[in-house]
C-alpha cells in the first residue's frame, strides 16, 4: 500500500443515508500522493457498516474499515481512529458531510508542505440540508471564518472557528507533544476534538484558512436523522450546560498550555440569550443555567450586576405596561 501522505479520519454512526456521499467524495480526490481513509463505524444499528464494507472491498488501497462491535461514543471512536493514522497529515470528515472540491487534499498538502510553521489548514464550507440543498442564510450566521487568512487566538476567544471539521487538515506530528503535555496535567485527551483540538493546536503553531469552499456541512435538526447537529444544536438545558462547561474546560486547558483565554465576553452573550429565551425553561432550570454562568465567570460580580440591571429594567417596563 506504500506510505500514506494523508490519513483521513471518518467517525460515523447510524448515517446510512449520508455515508455513501461522504465516501464518494473521498474516493474522488485527485492527488499526487497516496492517502488512506480510516472509517470507523461505531456499532451502527442501520446499514451504515454494510456500505463501508462495500467501499472497502472496491477501494482496498484507500478505505480502511474499522467496524466496532461495541459503541465507543463520538469521542472514543474519533480518538481510536486518530491513533491508527499513519499519514504525515490528518484530515477529518464526519459521516454526514462531504467534500465539494476534488483537489481539497492536494491544496492543503501543498500549503502545509510549503509553510512548515503552520500546524493546520482549513477552508470554507457550504451548509446543506438533508437533501444536499445549500442553506446560504445559515452560512451568514455560522461560527466559522468568513474570510481567508491567518486564524488568531482572539478569533477563538470570540467563539469563531477556523473552519468546519470537514475542511480541516492537521500535522500529525503535533499531536504527540500535545498528548504528552495534556496527560501530565491529568487532562482527558479523549475530549481533544473539534473546538478543543483547535485550541490545543494554537498552542503549538499557526493556522490558516485558504479562503476557498472545500466541503459541505450537513445541518439537519430532525431527530434520529444521524446528523451531529440533530443531537447537539437544540437550545435545551442539557445542551446549554454542556456548552457552558465546555468553555470552562477550555480555559483550564489553555492555562496548562500557557495560553491566555477568557470566555467572559461569550458568557455575557449567553446571558443575554438566556434572558431573551427565558420562556423556554422552567424557573428552576433557568436559575441553574444562570448560576452556572456566574460561577464560571472570571468577573462574577460584573456578570451578576449586568443580569440584575437588565432584570430590574424589565420589571419597570412591565409595571409601566410597555412589555
Phi and psi restraints in degrees (value plus and minus 20) as a CYANA .aco file:
   2 UNK   PHI      57.6    97.6
   2 UNK   PSI     159.4   199.4
   3 UNK   PHI    -102.2   -62.2
   3 UNK   PSI     116.1   156.1
   4 UNK   PHI    -118.3   -78.3
   4 UNK   PSI     106.2   146.2
   5 UNK   PHI     -94.2   -54.2
   5 UNK   PSI     -58.5   -18.5
   6 UNK   PHI    -148.7  -108.7
   6 UNK   PSI     115.3   155.3
   7 UNK   PHI    -128.8   -88.8
   7 UNK   PSI     103.9   143.9
   8 UNK   PHI    -119.3   -79.3
   8 UNK   PSI     104.9   144.9
   9 UNK   PHI    -121.2   -81.2
   9 UNK   PSI     100.2   140.2
  10 UNK   PHI    -142.5  -102.5
  10 UNK   PSI      79.5   119.5
  11 UNK   PHI    -112.5   -72.5
  11 UNK   PSI     105.8   145.8
  12 UNK   PHI    -164.7  -124.7
  12 UNK   PSI     128.7   168.7
  13 UNK   PHI    -174.7  -134.7
  13 UNK   PSI     103.4   143.4
  14 UNK   PHI      31.2    71.2
  14 UNK   PSI      27.4    67.4
  15 UNK   PHI    -140.7  -100.7
  15 UNK   PSI      19.4    59.4
  16 UNK   PHI     -71.9   -31.9
  16 UNK   PSI     -56.0   -16.0
  17 UNK   PHI     -89.8   -49.8
  17 UNK   PSI     -44.9    -4.9
  18 UNK   PHI    -136.7   -96.7
  18 UNK   PSI     -45.0    -5.0
  19 UNK   PHI     -81.0   -41.0
  19 UNK   PSI     -52.2   -12.2
  20 UNK   PHI     -81.9   -41.9
  20 UNK   PSI     -63.0   -23.0
  21 UNK   PHI     -83.0   -43.0
  21 UNK   PSI     -60.2   -20.2
  22 UNK   PHI     -80.6   -40.6
  22 UNK   PSI     -70.6   -30.6
  23 UNK   PHI     -87.7   -47.7
  23 UNK   PSI     -56.2   -16.2
  24 UNK   PHI     -81.9   -41.9
  24 UNK   PSI     -58.8   -18.8
  25 UNK   PHI     -89.7   -49.7
  25 UNK   PSI     -45.9    -5.9
  26 UNK   PHI     -94.8   -54.8
  26 UNK   PSI     -68.6   -28.6
  27 UNK   PHI     -79.8   -39.8
  27 UNK   PSI     -51.4   -11.4
  28 UNK   PHI     -95.5   -55.5
  28 UNK   PSI     -26.8    13.2
  29 UNK   PHI     -84.7   -44.7
  29 UNK   PSI     115.5   155.5
  30 UNK   PHI    -126.7   -86.7
  30 UNK   PSI     101.1   141.1
  31 UNK   PHI    -170.1  -130.1
  31 UNK   PSI     133.3   173.3
  32 UNK   PHI    -113.4   -73.4
  32 UNK   PSI       3.2    43.2
  33 UNK   PHI    -162.6  -122.6
  33 UNK   PSI     147.0   187.0
  34 UNK   PHI    -108.8   -68.8
  34 UNK   PSI     125.5   165.5
  35 UNK   PHI    -161.1  -121.1
  35 UNK   PSI     138.2   178.2
  36 UNK   PHI    -147.2  -107.2
  36 UNK   PSI     132.3   172.3
  37 UNK   PHI    -142.2  -102.2
  37 UNK   PSI      90.0   130.0
  38 UNK   PHI    -110.6   -70.6
  38 UNK   PSI      88.3   128.3
  39 UNK   PHI    -127.5   -87.5
  39 UNK   PSI      91.7   131.7
  40 UNK   PHI    -123.7   -83.7
  40 UNK   PSI      87.4   127.4
  41 UNK   PHI    -106.6   -66.6
  41 UNK   PSI     100.7   140.7
  42 UNK   PHI    -109.6   -69.6
  42 UNK   PSI      36.4    76.4
  43 UNK   PHI      40.8    80.8
  43 UNK   PSI      31.8    71.8
  44 UNK   PHI     -84.0   -44.0
  44 UNK   PSI     134.2   174.2
  45 UNK   PHI    -125.1   -85.1
  45 UNK   PSI     -18.9    21.1
  46 UNK   PHI    -128.3   -88.3
  46 UNK   PSI    -176.0  -136.0
  47 UNK   PHI    -110.8   -70.8
  47 UNK   PSI      -2.2    37.8
  48 UNK   PHI     -76.6   -36.6
  48 UNK   PSI     -69.3   -29.3
  49 UNK   PHI     -83.3   -43.3
  49 UNK   PSI     -56.1   -16.1
  50 UNK   PHI     -84.6   -44.6
  50 UNK   PSI     -57.6   -17.6
  51 UNK   PHI     -87.6   -47.6
  51 UNK   PSI     -59.3   -19.3
  52 UNK   PHI     -83.3   -43.3
  52 UNK   PSI     -63.0   -23.0
  53 UNK   PHI     -79.3   -39.3
  53 UNK   PSI     -62.1   -22.1
  54 UNK   PHI     -78.2   -38.2
  54 UNK   PSI     -66.6   -26.6
  55 UNK   PHI     -90.2   -50.2
  55 UNK   PSI     -55.7   -15.7
  56 UNK   PHI     -85.3   -45.3
  56 UNK   PSI     -56.4   -16.4
  57 UNK   PHI     -91.1   -51.1
  57 UNK   PSI     -55.5   -15.5
  58 UNK   PHI    -101.2   -61.2
  58 UNK   PSI     -52.7   -12.7
  59 UNK   PHI    -149.4  -109.4
  59 UNK   PSI      45.3    85.3
  60 UNK   PHI     -84.4   -44.4
  60 UNK   PSI     -42.8    -2.8
  61 UNK   PHI    -100.3   -60.3
  61 UNK   PSI     -30.8     9.2
  62 UNK   PHI    -137.6   -97.6
  62 UNK   PSI     -71.0   -31.0
  63 UNK   PHI    -105.5   -65.5
  63 UNK   PSI     100.6   140.6
  64 UNK   PHI    -131.2   -91.2
  64 UNK   PSI      82.2   122.2
  65 UNK   PHI     -99.5   -59.5
  65 UNK   PSI     116.7   156.7
  66 UNK   PHI    -145.7  -105.7
  66 UNK   PSI      77.8   117.8
  67 UNK   PHI    -124.5   -84.5
  67 UNK   PSI      87.3   127.3
  68 UNK   PHI    -104.5   -64.5
  68 UNK   PSI     128.0   168.0
  69 UNK   PHI    -118.6   -78.6
  69 UNK   PSI     -29.3    10.7
  70 UNK   PHI    -155.2  -115.2
  70 UNK   PSI     115.1   155.1
  71 UNK   PHI     -93.4   -53.4
  71 UNK   PSI     106.3   146.3
  72 UNK   PHI    -119.3   -79.3
  72 UNK   PSI     -34.4     5.6
  73 UNK   PHI      66.8   106.8
  73 UNK   PSI     142.6   182.6
  74 UNK   PHI     -76.9   -36.9
  74 UNK   PSI     -67.1   -27.1
  75 UNK   PHI     -86.9   -46.9
  75 UNK   PSI     -66.5   -26.5
  76 UNK   PHI     -83.7   -43.7
  76 UNK   PSI     -62.0   -22.0
  77 UNK   PHI     -82.3   -42.3
  77 UNK   PSI     -68.2   -28.2
  78 UNK   PHI     -83.4   -43.4
  78 UNK   PSI     -64.7   -24.7
  79 UNK   PHI     -81.2   -41.2
  79 UNK   PSI     -63.5   -23.5
  80 UNK   PHI     -81.9   -41.9
  80 UNK   PSI     -62.0   -22.0
  81 UNK   PHI     -84.9   -44.9
  81 UNK   PSI     -58.6   -18.6
  82 UNK   PHI     -82.2   -42.2
  82 UNK   PSI     -58.4   -18.4
  83 UNK   PHI     -87.9   -47.9
  83 UNK   PSI     -42.4    -2.4
  84 UNK   PHI    -105.4   -65.4
  84 UNK   PSI     -35.0     5.0
  85 UNK   PHI     -84.9   -44.9
  85 UNK   PSI     117.8   157.8
  86 UNK   PHI    -135.3   -95.3
  86 UNK   PSI     -31.3     8.7
  87 UNK   PHI     -91.2   -51.2
  87 UNK   PSI     140.2   180.2
  88 UNK   PHI     -85.9   -45.9
  88 UNK   PSI     -52.5   -12.5
  89 UNK   PHI    -143.0  -103.0
  89 UNK   PSI     133.3   173.3
  90 UNK   PHI    -141.5  -101.5
  90 UNK   PSI     106.5   146.5
  91 UNK   PHI    -132.1   -92.1
  91 UNK   PSI     121.1   161.1
  92 UNK   PHI    -133.7   -93.7
  92 UNK   PSI     122.4   162.4
  93 UNK   PHI    -175.3  -135.3
  93 UNK   PSI     110.8   150.8
  94 UNK   PHI    -104.7   -64.7
  94 UNK   PSI     140.1   180.1
  95 UNK   PHI     -90.9   -50.9
  95 UNK   PSI     -16.3    23.7
  96 UNK   PHI    -137.1   -97.1
  96 UNK   PSI     -21.7    18.3
  97 UNK   PHI    -123.4   -83.4
  97 UNK   PSI     153.5   193.5
  98 UNK   PHI    -177.9  -137.9
  98 UNK   PSI     139.0   179.0
  99 UNK   PHI    -109.9   -69.9
  99 UNK   PSI     122.6   162.6
 100 UNK   PHI    -133.1   -93.1
 100 UNK   PSI     -21.3    18.7
 101 UNK   PHI    -141.7  -101.7
 101 UNK   PSI      96.3   136.3
 102 UNK   PHI     -88.5   -48.5
 102 UNK   PSI     -30.0    10.0
 103 UNK   PHI    -127.1   -87.1
 103 UNK   PSI      -2.4    37.6
 104 UNK   PHI     -74.4   -34.4
 104 UNK   PSI     -74.2   -34.2
 105 UNK   PHI     -83.7   -43.7
 105 UNK   PSI     -63.7   -23.7
 106 UNK   PHI     -81.0   -41.0
 106 UNK   PSI     -65.1   -25.1
 107 UNK   PHI     -81.5   -41.5
 107 UNK   PSI     -61.8   -21.8
 108 UNK   PHI     -93.9   -53.9
 108 UNK   PSI     -58.1   -18.1
 109 UNK   PHI     -83.7   -43.7
 109 UNK   PSI     -62.7   -22.7
 110 UNK   PHI     -78.7   -38.7
 110 UNK   PSI     -62.1   -22.1
 111 UNK   PHI     -86.3   -46.3
 111 UNK   PSI     -69.9   -29.9
 112 UNK   PHI     -87.8   -47.8
 112 UNK   PSI     -55.3   -15.3
 113 UNK   PHI     -82.7   -42.7
 113 UNK   PSI     -55.4   -15.4
 114 UNK   PHI    -113.6   -73.6
 114 UNK   PSI     -23.1    16.9
 115 UNK   PHI    -152.9  -112.9
 115 UNK   PSI      56.6    96.6
 116 UNK   PHI     -83.0   -43.0
 116 UNK   PSI     -36.6     3.4
 117 UNK   PHI    -104.6   -64.6
 117 UNK   PSI     -22.6    17.4
 118 UNK   PHI    -121.1   -81.1
 118 UNK   PSI     116.7   156.7
 119 UNK   PHI    -122.8   -82.8
 119 UNK   PSI     -30.0    10.0
 120 UNK   PHI    -175.5  -135.5
 120 UNK   PSI     135.0   175.0
 121 UNK   PHI    -160.4  -120.4
 121 UNK   PSI     117.5   157.5
 122 UNK   PHI    -151.2  -111.2
 122 UNK   PSI    -198.4  -158.4
 123 UNK   PHI    -172.5  -132.5
 123 UNK   PSI    -192.7  -152.7
 124 UNK   PHI    -107.5   -67.5
 124 UNK   PSI     143.6   183.6
 125 UNK   PHI    -156.4  -116.4
 125 UNK   PSI     127.9   167.9
 126 UNK   PHI    -101.3   -61.3
 126 UNK   PSI     124.1   164.1
 127 UNK   PHI    -121.7   -81.7
 127 UNK   PSI     105.4   145.4
 128 UNK   PHI    -145.6  -105.6
 128 UNK   PSI     140.1   180.1
 129 UNK   PHI    -110.6   -70.6
 129 UNK   PSI    -189.3  -149.3
 130 UNK   PHI     -79.2   -39.2
 130 UNK   PSI     -51.5   -11.5
 131 UNK   PHI    -112.3   -72.3
 131 UNK   PSI     -20.1    19.9
 132 UNK   PHI      69.4   109.4
 132 UNK   PSI      -8.1    31.9
 133 UNK   PHI     -99.5   -59.5
 133 UNK   PSI     111.0   151.0
 134 UNK   PHI     -88.8   -48.8
 134 UNK   PSI     118.6   158.6
 135 UNK   PHI    -135.7   -95.7
 135 UNK   PSI      60.7   100.7
 136 UNK   PHI     -84.5   -44.5
 136 UNK   PSI     -51.6   -11.6
 137 UNK   PHI     -84.1   -44.1
 137 UNK   PSI     -57.7   -17.7
 138 UNK   PHI     -86.8   -46.8
 138 UNK   PSI     -53.8   -13.8
 139 UNK   PHI     -82.9   -42.9
 139 UNK   PSI     -53.9   -13.9
 140 UNK   PHI     -83.3   -43.3
 140 UNK   PSI     -50.2   -10.2
 141 UNK   PHI    -125.9   -85.9
 141 UNK   PSI     -11.6    28.4
 142 UNK   PHI     -89.9   -49.9
 142 UNK   PSI     139.0   179.0
 143 UNK   PHI    -112.6   -72.6
 143 UNK   PSI      16.0    56.0
 144 UNK   PHI    -136.2   -96.2
 144 UNK   PSI     138.2   178.2
 145 UNK   PHI     -74.8   -34.8
 145 UNK   PSI     118.1   158.1
 146 UNK   PHI    -122.1   -82.1
 146 UNK   PSI     -29.4    10.6
 147 UNK   PHI    -152.3  -112.3
 147 UNK   PSI     127.5   167.5
 148 UNK   PHI     -92.4   -52.4
 148 UNK   PSI     140.4   180.4
 149 UNK   PHI     114.9   154.9
 149 UNK   PSI    -189.5  -149.5
 150 UNK   PHI     -95.8   -55.8
 150 UNK   PSI     122.3   162.3
 151 UNK   PHI    -114.6   -74.6
 151 UNK   PSI     118.9   158.9
 152 UNK   PHI    -141.3  -101.3
 152 UNK   PSI     143.0   183.0
 153 UNK   PHI     -82.6   -42.6
 153 UNK   PSI     -55.5   -15.5
 154 UNK   PHI     -81.9   -41.9
 154 UNK   PSI     -58.1   -18.1
 155 UNK   PHI     -81.8   -41.8
 155 UNK   PSI     -62.5   -22.5
 156 UNK   PHI     -82.8   -42.8
 156 UNK   PSI     -63.0   -23.0
 157 UNK   PHI     -84.7   -44.7
 157 UNK   PSI     -49.2    -9.2
 158 UNK   PHI    -102.5   -62.5
 158 UNK   PSI     -13.5    26.5
 159 UNK   PHI      46.7    86.7
 159 UNK   PSI      12.9    52.9
 160 UNK   PHI    -124.1   -84.1
 160 UNK   PSI     111.1   151.1
 161 UNK   PHI    -117.5   -77.5
 161 UNK   PSI     134.7   174.7
 162 UNK   PHI     -90.4   -50.4
 162 UNK   PSI     -36.9     3.1
 163 UNK   PHI     150.9   190.9
 163 UNK   PSI     144.7   184.7
 164 UNK   PHI     -93.4   -53.4
 164 UNK   PSI     134.9   174.9
 165 UNK   PHI     -69.1   -29.1
 165 UNK   PSI     -63.1   -23.1
 166 UNK   PHI     -88.0   -48.0
 166 UNK   PSI     -31.6     8.4
 167 UNK   PHI    -117.0   -77.0
 167 UNK   PSI     -19.1    20.9
 168 UNK   PHI    -108.0   -68.0
 168 UNK   PSI     134.0   174.0
 169 UNK   PHI    -170.6  -130.6
 169 UNK   PSI     109.8   149.8
 170 UNK   PHI    -141.9  -101.9
 170 UNK   PSI     136.1   176.1
 171 UNK   PHI     -98.3   -58.3
 171 UNK   PSI     107.2   147.2
 172 UNK   PHI     -87.7   -47.7
 172 UNK   PSI     -53.0   -13.0
 173 UNK   PHI     -80.7   -40.7
 173 UNK   PSI     -46.0    -6.0
 174 UNK   PHI     -90.8   -50.8
 174 UNK   PSI     -42.7    -2.7
 175 UNK   PHI     -89.1   -49.1
 175 UNK   PSI     -57.3   -17.3
 176 UNK   PHI     -77.9   -37.9
 176 UNK   PSI     -72.0   -32.0
 177 UNK   PHI     -83.6   -43.6
 177 UNK   PSI     -58.7   -18.7
 178 UNK   PHI     -85.5   -45.5
 178 UNK   PSI     -66.0   -26.0
 179 UNK   PHI     -80.8   -40.8
 179 UNK   PSI     -60.7   -20.7
 180 UNK   PHI     -82.5   -42.5
 180 UNK   PSI     -65.2   -25.2
 181 UNK   PHI     -85.4   -45.4
 181 UNK   PSI     -59.7   -19.7
 182 UNK   PHI     -91.1   -51.1
 182 UNK   PSI     -58.8   -18.8
 183 UNK   PHI     -85.9   -45.9
 183 UNK   PSI     -57.5   -17.5
 184 UNK   PHI     -84.0   -44.0
 184 UNK   PSI     -46.4    -6.4
 185 UNK   PHI    -115.4   -75.4
 185 UNK   PSI     -11.9    28.1
 186 UNK   PHI      39.3    79.3
 186 UNK   PSI      17.1    57.1
 187 UNK   PHI    -119.0   -79.0
 187 UNK   PSI     112.3   152.3
 188 UNK   PHI     -87.6   -47.6
 188 UNK   PSI      86.6   126.6
 189 UNK   PHI     -91.6   -51.6
 189 UNK   PSI     -34.1     5.9
 190 UNK   PHI     -87.3   -47.3
 190 UNK   PSI     -36.2     3.8
 191 UNK   PHI    -112.5   -72.5
 191 UNK   PSI     -19.8    20.2
 192 UNK   PHI    -103.1   -63.1
 192 UNK   PSI      41.3    81.3
 193 UNK   PHI    -150.9  -110.9
 193 UNK   PSI     147.1   187.1
 194 UNK   PHI      37.0    77.0
 194 UNK   PSI    -143.0  -103.0
 195 UNK   PHI     -84.0   -44.0
 195 UNK   PSI     -61.5   -21.5
 196 UNK   PHI     -83.7   -43.7
 196 UNK   PSI     -55.1   -15.1
 197 UNK   PHI     -84.9   -44.9
 197 UNK   PSI     -60.2   -20.2
 198 UNK   PHI     -81.4   -41.4
 198 UNK   PSI     -63.8   -23.8
 199 UNK   PHI     -79.4   -39.4
 199 UNK   PSI     -67.7   -27.7
 200 UNK   PHI     -80.8   -40.8
 200 UNK   PSI     -62.3   -22.3
 201 UNK   PHI     -87.7   -47.7
 201 UNK   PSI     -50.0   -10.0
 202 UNK   PHI     -83.3   -43.3
 202 UNK   PSI     -44.6    -4.6
 203 UNK   PHI     -98.2   -58.2
 203 UNK   PSI     -34.3     5.7
 204 UNK   PHI    -139.0   -99.0
 204 UNK   PSI     -28.0    12.0
 205 UNK   PHI    -199.4  -159.4
 205 UNK   PSI    -196.0  -156.0
 206 UNK   PHI    -114.5   -74.5
 206 UNK   PSI     139.9   179.9
 207 UNK   PHI    -148.0  -108.0
 207 UNK   PSI     134.3   174.3
 208 UNK   PHI    -162.7  -122.7
 208 UNK   PSI     124.0   164.0
 209 UNK   PHI    -130.5   -90.5
 209 UNK   PSI     104.2   144.2
 210 UNK   PHI     -87.2   -47.2
 210 UNK   PSI     -39.0     1.0
 211 UNK   PHI      57.9    97.9
 211 UNK   PSI       0.5    40.5
 212 UNK   PHI    -144.6  -104.6
 212 UNK   PSI     130.2   170.2
 213 UNK   PHI     -98.8   -58.8
 213 UNK   PSI     100.0   140.0
 214 UNK   PHI    -135.8   -95.8
 214 UNK   PSI     -46.8    -6.8
 215 UNK   PHI    -164.4  -124.4
 215 UNK   PSI     148.1   188.1
 216 UNK   PHI    -138.0   -98.0
 216 UNK   PSI     106.0   146.0
 217 UNK   PHI    -121.6   -81.6
 217 UNK   PSI      96.3   136.3
 218 UNK   PHI    -104.4   -64.4
 218 UNK   PSI      92.4   132.4
 219 UNK   PHI    -128.1   -88.1
 219 UNK   PSI      83.3   123.3
 220 UNK   PHI    -152.0  -112.0
 220 UNK   PSI     104.1   144.1
 221 UNK   PHI    -118.6   -78.6
 221 UNK   PSI     -21.0    19.0
 222 UNK   PHI     -84.4   -44.4
 222 UNK   PSI     105.2   145.2
 223 UNK   PHI     -81.0   -41.0
 223 UNK   PSI     115.7   155.7
 224 UNK   PHI      60.1   100.1
 224 UNK   PSI     -11.3    28.7
 225 UNK   PHI     -96.0   -56.0
 225 UNK   PSI     -36.8     3.2
 226 UNK   PHI      68.7   108.7
 226 UNK   PSI     -25.8    14.2
 227 UNK   PHI     -99.7   -59.7
 227 UNK   PSI     121.3   161.3
 228 UNK   PHI     -78.1   -38.1
 228 UNK   PSI     -61.3   -21.3
 229 UNK   PHI     -83.7   -43.7
 229 UNK   PSI     -48.8    -8.8
 230 UNK   PHI     -87.9   -47.9
 230 UNK   PSI     -39.7     0.3
 231 UNK   PHI    -121.9   -81.9
 231 UNK   PSI     -41.2    -1.2
 232 UNK   PHI    -142.0  -102.0
 232 UNK   PSI     -32.3     7.7
 233 UNK   PHI    -122.0   -82.0
 233 UNK   PSI      -9.3    30.7
 234 UNK   PHI    -101.5   -61.5
 234 UNK   PSI     121.5   161.5
 235 UNK   PHI    -104.0   -64.0
 235 UNK   PSI      64.5   104.5
 236 UNK   PHI    -143.8  -103.8
 236 UNK   PSI     145.7   185.7
 237 UNK   PHI     -76.5   -36.5
 237 UNK   PSI     -69.6   -29.6
 238 UNK   PHI     -82.1   -42.1
 238 UNK   PSI     -64.4   -24.4
 239 UNK   PHI     -87.7   -47.7
 239 UNK   PSI     -57.2   -17.2
 240 UNK   PHI     -86.7   -46.7
 240 UNK   PSI     -64.3   -24.3
 241 UNK   PHI     -85.3   -45.3
 241 UNK   PSI     -56.7   -16.7
 242 UNK   PHI     -84.5   -44.5
 242 UNK   PSI     -60.7   -20.7
 243 UNK   PHI     -84.6   -44.6
 243 UNK   PSI     -64.1   -24.1
 244 UNK   PHI     -84.4   -44.4
 244 UNK   PSI     -63.4   -23.4
 245 UNK   PHI     -83.9   -43.9
 245 UNK   PSI     -55.3   -15.3
 246 UNK   PHI     -82.2   -42.2
 246 UNK   PSI     -59.0   -19.0
 247 UNK   PHI     -83.2   -43.2
 247 UNK   PSI     -62.5   -22.5
 248 UNK   PHI     -85.8   -45.8
 248 UNK   PSI     -61.8   -21.8
 249 UNK   PHI     -80.9   -40.9
 249 UNK   PSI     -60.6   -20.6
 250 UNK   PHI     -88.4   -48.4
 250 UNK   PSI     -55.4   -15.4
 251 UNK   PHI     -83.4   -43.4
 251 UNK   PSI     -60.2   -20.2
 252 UNK   PHI     -86.6   -46.6
 252 UNK   PSI     -62.1   -22.1
 253 UNK   PHI     -82.7   -42.7
 253 UNK   PSI     -63.7   -23.7
 254 UNK   PHI     -79.4   -39.4
 254 UNK   PSI     -59.3   -19.3
 255 UNK   PHI     -81.6   -41.6
 255 UNK   PSI     -62.6   -22.6
 256 UNK   PHI     -82.6   -42.6
 256 UNK   PSI     -57.5   -17.5
 257 UNK   PHI    -103.6   -63.6
 257 UNK   PSI     -21.6    18.4
 258 UNK   PHI      57.8    97.8
 258 UNK   PSI       5.7    45.7
 259 UNK   PHI    -129.8   -89.8
 259 UNK   PSI     110.9   150.9
 260 UNK   PHI    -103.9   -63.9
 260 UNK   PSI      95.6   135.6
 261 UNK   PHI    -157.8  -117.8
 261 UNK   PSI     111.0   151.0
 262 UNK   PHI    -162.5  -122.5
 262 UNK   PSI      96.4   136.4
 263 UNK   PHI    -115.0   -75.0
 263 UNK   PSI      -1.1    38.9
 264 UNK   PHI     -80.3   -40.3
 264 UNK   PSI     -55.6   -15.6
 265 UNK   PHI     -82.3   -42.3
 265 UNK   PSI     -59.8   -19.8
 266 UNK   PHI     -89.6   -49.6
 266 UNK   PSI     -54.5   -14.5
 267 UNK   PHI     -85.1   -45.1
 267 UNK   PSI     -55.5   -15.5
 268 UNK   PHI     -84.5   -44.5
 268 UNK   PSI     -60.3   -20.3
 269 UNK   PHI     -83.5   -43.5
 269 UNK   PSI     -63.4   -23.4
 270 UNK   PHI     -87.6   -47.6
 270 UNK   PSI     -52.1   -12.1
 271 UNK   PHI     -84.6   -44.6
 271 UNK   PSI     -65.4   -25.4
 272 UNK   PHI     -81.7   -41.7
 272 UNK   PSI     -62.1   -22.1
 273 UNK   PHI     -83.4   -43.4
 273 UNK   PSI     -60.7   -20.7
 274 UNK   PHI     -82.6   -42.6
 274 UNK   PSI     -62.9   -22.9
 275 UNK   PHI     -84.8   -44.8
 275 UNK   PSI     -61.4   -21.4
 276 UNK   PHI     -87.4   -47.4
 276 UNK   PSI     -55.9   -15.9
 277 UNK   PHI    -122.0   -82.0
 277 UNK   PSI       6.7    46.7
 278 UNK   PHI     -77.9   -37.9
 278 UNK   PSI     -52.0   -12.0
 279 UNK   PHI     -89.8   -49.8
 279 UNK   PSI     -28.6    11.4
 280 UNK   PHI    -101.2   -61.2
 280 UNK   PSI     -32.2     7.8
 281 UNK   PHI    -143.5  -103.5
 281 UNK   PSI     135.1   175.1
 282 UNK   PHI     -91.9   -51.9
 282 UNK   PSI     142.8   182.8
 283 UNK   PHI     -79.7   -39.7
 283 UNK   PSI     -56.5   -16.5
 284 UNK   PHI     -86.1   -46.1
 284 UNK   PSI     -67.3   -27.3
 285 UNK   PHI     -86.8   -46.8
 285 UNK   PSI     -57.7   -17.7
 286 UNK   PHI     -79.1   -39.1
 286 UNK   PSI     -64.2   -24.2
 287 UNK   PHI     -87.0   -47.0
 287 UNK   PSI     -57.9   -17.9
 288 UNK   PHI     -80.9   -40.9
 288 UNK   PSI     -65.8   -25.8
 289 UNK   PHI     -86.5   -46.5
 289 UNK   PSI     -65.1   -25.1
 290 UNK   PHI     -78.3   -38.3
 290 UNK   PSI     -68.2   -28.2
 291 UNK   PHI     -83.1   -43.1
 291 UNK   PSI     -54.9   -14.9
 292 UNK   PHI     -90.2   -50.2
 292 UNK   PSI     -58.9   -18.9
 293 UNK   PHI     -80.2   -40.2
 293 UNK   PSI     -65.1   -25.1
 294 UNK   PHI     -87.8   -47.8
 294 UNK   PSI     -63.4   -23.4
 295 UNK   PHI     -81.6   -41.6
 295 UNK   PSI     -57.8   -17.8
 296 UNK   PHI    -100.6   -60.6
 296 UNK   PSI     -36.9     3.1
 297 UNK   PHI     -89.1   -49.1
 297 UNK   PSI     126.8   166.8
 298 UNK   PHI     -89.5   -49.5
 298 UNK   PSI     -60.3   -20.3
 299 UNK   PHI    -125.9   -85.9
 299 UNK   PSI      58.2    98.2
 300 UNK   PHI     -82.0   -42.0
 300 UNK   PSI     -64.5   -24.5
 301 UNK   PHI     -83.0   -43.0
 301 UNK   PSI     -59.5   -19.5
 302 UNK   PHI     -84.8   -44.8
 302 UNK   PSI     -64.1   -24.1
 303 UNK   PHI     -87.1   -47.1
 303 UNK   PSI     -58.8   -18.8
 304 UNK   PHI     -85.9   -45.9
 304 UNK   PSI     -58.5   -18.5
 305 UNK   PHI     -86.0   -46.0
 305 UNK   PSI     -60.8   -20.8
 306 UNK   PHI     -79.6   -39.6
 306 UNK   PSI     -65.7   -25.7
 307 UNK   PHI     -85.3   -45.3
 307 UNK   PSI     -63.2   -23.2
 308 UNK   PHI     -82.8   -42.8
 308 UNK   PSI     -61.4   -21.4
 309 UNK   PHI     -83.7   -43.7
 309 UNK   PSI     -65.3   -25.3
 310 UNK   PHI     -85.9   -45.9
 310 UNK   PSI     -59.7   -19.7
 311 UNK   PHI     -84.8   -44.8
 311 UNK   PSI     -62.0   -22.0
 312 UNK   PHI     -85.0   -45.0
 312 UNK   PSI     -62.4   -22.4
 313 UNK   PHI     -81.2   -41.2
 313 UNK   PSI     -60.5   -20.5
 314 UNK   PHI     -85.6   -45.6
 314 UNK   PSI     -60.1   -20.1
 315 UNK   PHI     -84.0   -44.0
 315 UNK   PSI     -61.9   -21.9
 316 UNK   PHI     -83.7   -43.7
 316 UNK   PSI     -65.2   -25.2
 317 UNK   PHI     -82.2   -42.2
 317 UNK   PSI     -56.6   -16.6
 318 UNK   PHI     -87.7   -47.7
 318 UNK   PSI     -60.6   -20.6
 319 UNK   PHI     -85.7   -45.7
 319 UNK   PSI     -52.5   -12.5
 320 UNK   PHI    -102.6   -62.6
 320 UNK   PSI     -23.0    17.0
 321 UNK   PHI      54.3    94.3
 321 UNK   PSI       0.9    40.9
 322 UNK   PHI    -110.8   -70.8
 322 UNK   PSI     -29.9    10.1
